[in-house]
Amino acid sequence: MFFGCFDQGRSSSKPPRISRRSSSAMTTVCGLLTKSQQPVPLKGISVDVLVQGFIADVVSELRYKNEEKTPVEAVFVFPLDDEAAVYAFEGVIGGTRIEAQIREKKQAEEEYEDALSEGREAFMLGREENTSDIFTCSLGNLPPEGEATLKLRYVQALAPEPDGAIRFVLPAVLNPRYVPQGSEGTTVTQNIARVPKGQLPYTLSLSATVESTYGINRIESKCTLEPLRYIAEDRTSAQVSLAEGHQFDKDVEFLIHYEDVHKPSAFFEAGKPGVAPGSLMGDPALLLTLYPNITTSKPGQNATGEFIFLLDRSGSMDCNTDHSQDSPLRIQSAKETLILLLKSLPLGCYFNIYGFGSTYDSFYPQSVEYTQKTMSESLERIKNLKADLGGTEILQPLKAIYSQPCREGHPRQLFIFTDGEVHNTNEVIDEVKSHSNSHRCFSFGIGEGASTALIKGVARAAGGSAEFITGKERMQAKALQSLKKALQPAVTKISLNWDLPPDLEAVVVGSGPQVIFQGQRCLIYAQIRGQHQSSHSTEGTAVLHYAIQDQTFMEKAKFSLSAQEKDRFPVHRLAAQALLQELDGAEEMDKKHLALETSLSSGVVCSQTAYVGVNTELGKPIQGPLIHRNIPVAYQGFSSAAASFGGMQLMCSMPLQPQLYAQRACRKVGILPKRGKLSKHISPKSDRFEPRLHDEPAEKESPLLNLVSLQNVDGSWLLDSGLARILGHTETTLSKTPSQVAPNVWATVLAILWLHSKASEQRDEWELLEAKALNWLQVAAGPQLTDCVKAGNALLGTSVSPQIFGL
């Protein structure tokens, strides 16, 4: 069973045109419907992916069949990555191929509505108004027994993960976006039909070809894959596909491991034939990828700053990070991450912790100095945090943070943790952007379905970085990687120079590189103007200059001017998308006009445009009332319960799903005031789900987290019973310290030895707090440190090298 919505009383025999924006013109019936009551026209999705280095070119094919006795309009709302550039849309209806045309959105809607009113088959693809990562595909007037195939194409630049893997994601999960109280309008995600895991009525097949001059080491996925097949002996090309029978109820993710991902690369692409030179699509385009090698002091030393942590405590944070019950709760992972971040902060900094939902609160009225007292107080408060603040209203806490004056000499660094389910995405990004000159923003999207538009948008707006945590990935490691970036000195005086033949000129598309971090790729798109003479050099050079404090640095990359002929023009589309992202939401008329012109000329959809295709060869108009069908999607939250937030009505039915999801749904809207676990009870008369509460088992404590929690603000540990318990010894045994060694020095050495021997796989999570401990030991330990390390290894039965301690 699943939720569905359909319209009644719409006729295709040329009624007056009905605006799709007008809800009063139609009667909408929503509820819990069986599959037999409402057939789903979408039968299958097939996806073909071509990954070339850092570029993914994707073709998605949607296959429809109308098994009803009247014409249908099928509406499919689906997520795409915020950086995906949708550039083509076509359909085959009744054997006729129709290529959709990109139009201004209002014109596209009118053409689509006119076609439906005239009884013609039509289809339309557009982006939701308030966010760049949700698209709506409509197919209208599909006749009884009629079949249609819609095909959309998009291109996307792929980013490396902290371990160097290139991450490609085909998003499946689209969670409802919270609409703040008092906001006008609604979100398209509110009325989408949603089904429990394993019950989607359509299938997904996906095959991918991966090409890289670096060589392909392996491809990993949390989905079941067919064996990787190399199609080149030097392993520069390979193919992989999803195993048969894959259910499209979770994101499809590939982690592609190249042999050497951190080499600079260049992709030079010829202009589109038939397009006048001097335009973005007519001139050659260049994609340059650089990896600046910034040499800085060891992280965590001599760093200052104001660190503000903004944690989503809405009800949806009480869900697992993915569809499986053995993945961690989002709120629990966030709490553990906050503890590690708190312990890893540098001495002398300032900090504060905010939580938000329908309301917001903070640990302190304003940021406080990082001391033993404030750290201990905050640690206890973090342990007691719950996902109990209702909805997801992030704008007001952001305004409260920005209303606080910045501290001189302490650059502000903002860390946002959220599952990203908000409706007013553009408004939030604009707020962050308006304060971009006074802080950096690092964002974390938690769980499948997190809005890439929000998470990437706020990081891009304020010069930070964005990370996504799905499945059983540890949020802690990614958050600590971002803290290391935040502790790096700010990069200034960024400039880009070109060495090209005299007849050519490079013009950077957009504003160019604004932020540089150690080890993070730097993407540069450029339009190459002019007429290249064959007698001149066939090579160009890009030179990137920047400064850190009093030092200047330079990165140089050479590239060939021999243009590659590509029929899909991926570099041109990506360049257009990069420019559109900068222009999106601008109020100035000249910027709006430039965005519209760029979208129409490149074919890349933006908020002002949409694709529309009409079957003009239809002889006889399609007769009969037109029935509206929403295509169901997977829902990561509480399965078949629809939350009552932003005007939605809560309806629960739990045929096979774990009942904890329903509890979290109810808690989000304030129905269940206390934390507990639901037992399933189905009333034989009403067939409704009735919650019953009993105590949940306590979260299993992590030895690493317990050890970290005991660390002092200066990096040291005390020799006490808590440390003894974690190390597996009695306090009496530990109290026998080596000669002339202070108890806290001995305790700190033992703690570091334990980290290296028992938690080495999680080193990214404790590296910064270890750096603090080692700094403290260098001052406090004295010449006895060598004997102390030797005695510690003997006591714990470890063999950690003294070099760890700088010996």
N, C-alpha and C positions, 0 to 999 in steps of 0.2 A: 504494500500500500504506500501511497505517497501523496504529497500535497500537490494540487494543481489549480490553475486558474484558467477560466475561459470566458469569452464574451458571448452574450446572447443577442439575437435580434439584428445582426448585421447582414445586410443583403448586398449581393454583388451586382444587382441589376440597376446600375447607375443611380444610386441615391446621391444626395448632396455630399460633397467631400467632407469627411469627418477628420478633424485635426487629431493627430496622435497624442497631442498634449492635453486634450480635453477629456477629463475623466467623467464629466457629467453627461457626455453624449452616448455613453454605453453603460449597460448594467453588467457589473463584474461579479461573478459568483466564485468564491474561494472556499476551499474546504479540504477535508481528507477524502480522497477518491481512490477507488480501486483501479487497477490497470484496465480491467474490462470496461469500466465506466468511461475512461478517458484514454484512448489509445495514444501512443506517443509517435509522432510522424518521423522523428529522427531514428534511423536504424543502425547507423554505424559511422565511425570517424576513423579515417586512415591518415597517417601523418608521415611525410617523407622529409628527413632532415639531412642537410649537407653542411658539415662543419669543416671549415677551412681555417686552420689556425685558431684565431680568436673570433671568427665570424660564423654565425649559424644562419643558414638560409632555409626557411621552413615552408612547406606546402601542406596545408590541412584540407582534407576533403570530407565534406559532410554529406551523407547519403540519406535521402528522405523517401518515404512512401506513404501515401494517404490511404489508409485502410478503412476510412469512414465513408458514409454515403453522401456526404456533402463536402464542398470545398473547405479547405482549412488554411489558416494562417499560422505558421509555426514560428515561434519566437525563441531564440536560443541566446541567453545571456552568459558570457563566459569571460574568464580572466586571461590577460596576457601580461607579460612583464612590462613594467613601466618604460623600458628602453627599446621595446620591440617596435619596429617601423613597418606597419601594414601598408603594402604598396600595390596590391592587385587583388581583384575579386571578380570571379566569373562563375557562370552557372551553365549546366546542361539540363534543359527542361524539355521532356518529350522528344529527345534526340536533337534539339536545337541548341547550339552553343551561343551563349549571350555573354559578352564582355561588359562588365559594369563600368560606368564612368564616374570619376570623382567630381563632385559638385559641392557648392556651398550647401551646408546642412539643410537650411530651410528649403532650398530648391529641390534637393534630393528627396526630402519628405513629401513635398508637393507632387513630384513625379511619381513617387511610390503610391501615394493615396489616389491620385488620378487613375493610375493603372488598375488598382483594386476596384475602384468605382466603375471602371469600364469593363470589368470582368476579365482583365488580362493577368497573366502570371507575372510576378515581379519579385525582386529581392533587394534588400538594402543592408548595408553594414555601416555602423557608426560607433563612435566612442561616447561614453557617458560624459555629461557636461562637467561634473565636479571632480573627476579623477581620470587619470590617463591609463589606468590598467584594467578597465572593464569595457567590453565591447558587446554590442547587441546585433545579432544577425536575424533578420526577418525574411521569411519566405511566404508570400501571399498568393492566394487563389490556386493552390495546388489541388487539381480536380480529384474526384473519387478514383482510386486505383492509379492515380498519377504518381510518377517518380521524378525525382530531381536530384542533381548533384551540385553542390556549391563548393567552390574551391577558393580559399584565401591564401595569400602569400605574405610572409613577413620576414624581415631580416633583423638580426640582433647581435650586438657585440657582447662577447662572453668575458667574464672576469675570472681571474684565478682566485682560489681559496687560499687561506694562510699556508696550507701545505703544498701549494703550487698546482693543485688539480684545477682544470678548467671546468666550470659548472654550467651545464645546460639544464634548464627546467622547462617542462611543458606543464603549466599549472592546470589543475583539475578542480581544486577546491575553491569555492567562492562563497565566503561567509557573508551574512547580512551586514551591511554597514550601518553603524549606529548614527542616528540623526539627533543632534543635540536639541534639548528642549528649547522651544521658542524659534527654532529655525523654520524657514519657509520651504515648502516643497517636500518631496520624498526621494527615496533612492530606488533605482531600478532593482536592487537586490532584495527588496522587501517582499515582493510577490513571486519570487522564483519558486517553482516546484522543487522540493528537496526529498531525497530518498535515503533510507539507511544503507549502510555499507553492504555491498554485494547485490543490490537490487536495482541498479541502473538498467533501464530497458534498451540500452544501445551498447555497442562494443567499441573497443579501440585497438587498432593495430598501428605499430610504429616501427619504422626502419631508419637507420642512420648510417650515413657514410662519413667517415672522418678522414681528413687529409691534413698532413703537417710535414713540413720539411724537417722538423725537429726529430721525427720518429715517434711512434705511438707505443708507449710502454704497456698500458692496460686501460680498461674502462670499467668502472664500478657503478653499481646502482642498487638502491634498496628494493627495486622491482626485479622480478625474475626475468633474466635475459637468456636468449639463445647464445651459444658459445661465440666468442669474438672470432671473426674470420679476417685474416690479413689478405689483402688483394695485391700487395706489392712485397717483393722479397726483402726490401730494406725497411719494411714496417712503417712506411710513410703513408700508407692508406689501409683502412680497415672498415669492415661493416659489422653492425650489430643490430639486433631487433628485439622487441619485447616477445616474451614467450606467448604462445597462443592462449587465448582465453583471458587476457588481462582485463580487469575491471577498472574503468576510468573513474575510480572513486578516491584516488590519491594522486598527488603530483608525481609525474614521471621525471626522475632526476638522473642525469648521467654525470659522473665525475671522470673526466678524461685526463689521463696522466701522460704528458709528453716527456720526452727524454730531457729536454732543456728548455723550460718554459720562460726563463728570465732573460733570454737574449732579445735585443732590440729587433723589431721587424718592421717592414714597410710593404704596403699593398698599393700599387699604382694602377689606376683603372682608367681606361679610355672613356671619353664622353659618349653620350647617346647619339647615334646617327640620326640625322635629320633635325636635330635641335641646334639652334643658332649658337655659335661660340660666344663667350662672354657671360653665359648663364651657368648656374650651378650644374644643371644636367648636361649642358652642351660641352663644357670644358672637362679635361681630365681631372680626376680627384685622387687624393692621396690619403691613406690612413697610416699614420706613423705610431708605433707603440714603443715607448721608452721605459726603461726601468732604472731610474736614478739611484746611484749608489751613494747614499748620504752617510758619511762617517760622523757618528756622534759618540758622546760618552756613554758608559753603561747605563741602561735604563734605570730610572728610579733614583739616581744620584743628583743632588744639587738642583732639583727641579722645584719650581713653585707653581702656584696656580690656584684657581677656585674651581672645584669639581662639584657639579650639581647632577644628581641622579634622579631622573623622573621615571617612576615605575607605574605601569598600568596595573590597577587593582580592581578592574571591572570584573564582573562575574565570569566572563569568558576566559579569564586567566586561570580559572580553577579547572580547566580542561587539560587533558594530556597534550603533549606537543605534537602528536600525530594520532592516527586512528587506533593504534594498539594500546591495550591497557597496561603493558609493561614499560611504556615510555613515561618519562617523568611528568609530573604536573607542571604547567607553565609557571605558576606562582612559586612553587618550591624551587625550581631551577633558578628563577630570578632572585629569590632570597639568598640561595647559596652563592650566586654570582655577586650580589651586593656585599656579602661578607668578605669574599676574596678581594673585591675592589677596595673595600674600606681598609683592609689590612695592607694593601699594596700601595696606598697613597704615600707620597713623600712627606717627610717632616717639614714643617713650616708652611704647609698649604692650608687652604680653607675648604670647607665642604658643607653640603646640605643634601637632604634626601626628601623628595616629594612623592606623594602617591596621588593618583587621580582615578576617578570613575565618573559618576554623576556630579560628585563634588571633588574637592581636593584638600589635602593637608600637607604639612611639612614637619620635619623633626624640630626645626628651629625657625624663629621668625625671619632670620637672615643667616647667611653662611657663617659658620663658626670656625675658630682655629682648630686644627687637627692636633688634639692632645690626648693623653691617656684617658682623661675624664670623658671628653666628648666621644672618643672612639668606643669606650666601654658602654656608655649610655646608648649609643646608636646600635651597637651590636645586639644588645638585649631587645631593643625595639624592632630591629629587623627580624629577629627570630619569631616575634609575635605578629608579624604582618599577615593579613589575609586578603583574599580577593573578595572584598565585601563592600565595595563602593559603588555598585550598580552599573551604570552605563559607561560609555567611553567618550568623555568630553575632555579633550586634551588642550583645547584652545585657551581656556581660562587659566590653568596652571602655568602655561607658557607665558601669558601676559603678566602673571604675578612674578614669575622669575625675572622677566625682562624689566619689570618696574624697580627691581633692586639695583642700586648703583654697583658698577664693577669696582673691584679693589685694585688700586694702582700697584703694578708690579706682580699681579696675580692674574694672568690671562684666564678668562672664563672658558671652561670646557663643560659642555652639556651632554649627558648620556641619557638617551630615551629608550626605554624597554616597553614594547607594546605588541599585542597581537594584530594591531593595525586595522581594526574594523571600524573605521569612521567614514562618515559621509562628506564632511566639509573639508576634504583633503586639500584643495587649493587654498582655502582660507588659512589653514594651519601652516602650509608651506610659505605663504606670503608673510605671515607673522614672523616666522623664523628668518626669512630673507631680509625683512626690514631691520633686523638687528645683527646682520651677518658681519658687520664691521667690528663688533664687540665680543664675539665668541666663536667657537667651533662647536659643531654638533655631530655626535656619533650616535647612530641609531641601530636598533636591533629589532628585527621582525621575528616574532616567536610563533611557531606552529605553521602548518599548511594553511593557506588562505590569507596570510598577512599581506596587506596592501603594499605592493612594490612601489606604487606611486607615492605613498606616504613615506615609507622607510627610506627609499632612495632620494625622494624629493627634499626632505628636511636636511639630510646629510649633504646633498649637493648645494643646497641653498646657503649653508653656513660652513662650507669648507672642511667637512669631516669625511667619514666613511660609513658605509652601511653594511650590515651583516644580517644573514638570515639563518635561523635555527629551526630545523625540521627533524622529524623522526627522533632518533636517539642521539642526535648530535648534542654535544655539551656546550651550553651557552657560555659556561665559565671560560673556556679557552678562547673563544672569539671575543669576549668582552675584555679579557686581559690583553689580547693583541691590540685592541683599540686603545686601551689605556697606554700601552707602550707608544702608540702613535701620538696620543695626546701629550705624552711627556717629551716627545721630540721637540726641539726648538722650532719655532715657526719659520717657514721658508719665505723669503721676501725677494723683491727685485727680480721677479721672473720675467724673462724676455726670450724671444725666439727669433733667430736669424737664419737666413737661407743662403746657400751657395748654389746658384743655378746658372745655366747658360744665359748669355745676355738677352736672348729673345724670350725668356720665360720669367714669370713672376708668380710667387706663391702667396695666396691670400687665405689666412686662417679662417675657417668657417666657425662662426660664434666667437666667443671671447677668448678661446684658447685655454691653456692650462692655468688654473688659478690656485691649485693645491698640490703639493708634492709631499709624499711620505716615503720613508725608506722601504724599499722592497715592493712598493705598490706601483702598478703600471700607470703610465701617463699617456692618454689617448689624444692624438692631434689629428684633426681633419683639415685638409687644405684643398682649395681650388687652384689649379695650375692654369694660369692665363697666358695667352700668347701662342705663337706658331713656332714649334720647335724645328730648327734647321738640322738636317741630317749631318751637316759638316761639323756641328758643335758636339760637345760632350754628351754622352748618353747617361750620365750619372749626376745626381744632385745630392746635397748634404743639408741636413737640418742641424742647427746648433742651439741647444737649450742652455741658457745661463740662469743662475739663481744664487742667492746669498743666504747664509745661515750665520746669524750674529755678525762677526767681522770677517768671515771667510766667504770666498766666492767659489762657485763650482760650475763645471761645464759638462754637458752630455752631448755627444756627437753621434749621428746616425746617417749612414749613406744609403741611397736607394736608387734603383734603376729607373730611367725615364722611358723604358720600353713598356708601353701601356698594355695591360692585359685586357683582352676582349671578353666581356661578360654580358650575357643577354639579360641578366636580372639587375645589374648595376648595384651590387650590395653596398659598396663604399659610398656611392652617391646617395643612396637612400639613408644610410647611417649618418652621413654628414647633414642631410636635410633634417633628420630626426633630432640630432644634436642642436641644430639651430632652433627648431620648433620648441624644444624643451626650454630653451632660454626665453623664447618669446611667449610661451603659453601663459595665459592669465594676465598679460600686460593690458593696461587700460588705455595707453597712448594709441591714437588712431594710426600713426605711421607704423608702429610695431604690429598692430593687429593686421594691417594691410599687408605687411611683409610676411607675416605668418600665413595668411590666406594664400598669397601669391606663391610662397614656397611649397605649401601643401598641394596646391593645384598643379604646379609644374612638375613636382617630383612624384606625385601620386601617393605620398605618405599622409595618412589620415591624421588630422588634428581635431581640436575641439570645435572648429568652425566648418569642418567638411565631413562628407560621408560618401560612400559608394552606393550607386543605384543602378539596377539593371532591369529592363522591361522586355518581355517577349512581344515584339511588335508583329510577329508573323502569325499570331493566332487569328484564325479566320472567324470562328464563332465565339462570342463572349461566354465565359463560364457562368452557369446559372446556379441559383440556390443561395441560401444564407451562408455567409462565411463564418466559420467557427474558429475562434482563437485558441491556440494551444501553446502553452509555455513548456519548453523542454526542461525536464528536471536535471539538476546537477547534484554532485556529491556535496555533503556538508560536513565539515570537520568538527563542528562543535558538539551539539547534543543530539546528533542523528535526526530522528524524525520528530523532535519537538521543535516548534517554531517559537522563537523568543518574543516576548511582548515588550519590545523596546522600539522607540521611534514610531509608535502607532500601530505596530503589529500585534496580532492577537495570539496568545499562547494556546497551543493545542498539543496534547501529548498522546502518543500511541507508541508503545514499546513492544512490538511483537518478539524481537529476538535480541535487541541491543542491550548492552550493559546499562543498568539504571542510573549509574552515576552521572551520565550525561544529562539525564532529565533533571536530576537534582541541581546541577549547575545551571541549567536553563531557568529553573524556578528561582534559584537564589539570585540570578541576575536581575530578575524583576521583583525581588523582594518577597516572594511567596514563602520561602523557607528561611526563617530568621537565624537558625542555628546550623552549625556544621554537623553533618552526619551522613550516613549512607542509606540509600533507598533500598527497600525490599520491594519486589514487584508484586503487585496485586491487581488482578483484572476483575472488575465487577461483572458477573455474568449477565447482568441486565443492561448495563450501560456500555460495556466494552471500553471503558475509559481507564486510564492509568491513575492509580491512587498511591501517592507516595507514603512510605512508612520509614521512619528514621530509626537507626541504631548507630552506635559509635563506630567510627572508622578506626582501623588500626593505626598506630603511631607511625610516622615516617621513619624509615630505617636511617640511623645516624651514620654519617660518613666519617671514618677515622681521620681522613685528611682534613675535613672541615673542622672536626673537633680540635685537631692540632693547631690549625690556623687560628681558630677562635681564641686560643690561649696566648697567642703572640702579643707582646706589648707594642705600644706605638713606636718605640725606638728600634724595633726589630728583634729584641731579645725575648727569651722565655724564662719563666721562673721555674725553679726546681720544686715541684709540688706533686700532690697525689694525682691530679688530673693528667699531668705529663707522664707520670709513672704508669698509669693505667693504659695510656695509648702505646707506650713503648713496651708494655708487657712485663714490667718489673715492679717490685715494691718500692715505695718511697725510701725505705731503709737502705735498699741496695743502691739506689741512685745517689743517696746522700754521701756515699763513700767517694768523694771527689778526689781527682789527682792532686798531688801536692801543690800548694800555692795557687790553686785555681779557684776562683770565686764560683759559688753555686750557680749563678745565672749564666756565667760563661760556659760552665759544664752543661747546663741544661740546653743552651742555644746550640752548642756543638752537637749534642745528641739529637736535637730536633732536625738539624740540617742533615745529619747522617740518615735519619729515618726517612726524610723526604726523598733522598737519592736512592735509597734501597727499597722502599715500600710504595712510592708514588712517582716513580721515574716517568711512567707513561703520561702523567698529567703535569709534566714540568712546565708547560706553557702557563698553567694556572697559578703556580707558586714561584715562578722565576723572579718576579719583582719583589715579593716579600722576602725571598731569600737574599736578594741584593741588599735589602735593608739590614738583614741580620748579619751579613758578611761585613758590611760597613761598620756596624756596631762592634763586631768582634775585633776588627783591625785596631780599634781604639782601646777596647777593654781587655783583650786577652793577654797581650804582652808576649814574651818569649816562650811561655808555657803552651802555646797553641798547638805546636807539633806533637808534644806528648799527650795533650788532651785529645787530639784527633785519633791518635794511635790507641789510647785507652778506650775511647768511645767505640771504635770499630771492634775491639776485643769484647767489650761488654754486650754489644748488640749483635755480634756475629756477622758483621758487615765487612765489606772491603772497599769502601769509598776512598777514592784517591785524595791525598792531601792537597793536590793541585786545586781541588774545588775551593779550598780555603785560601788560595793564593800562596801556598807553600811550595 
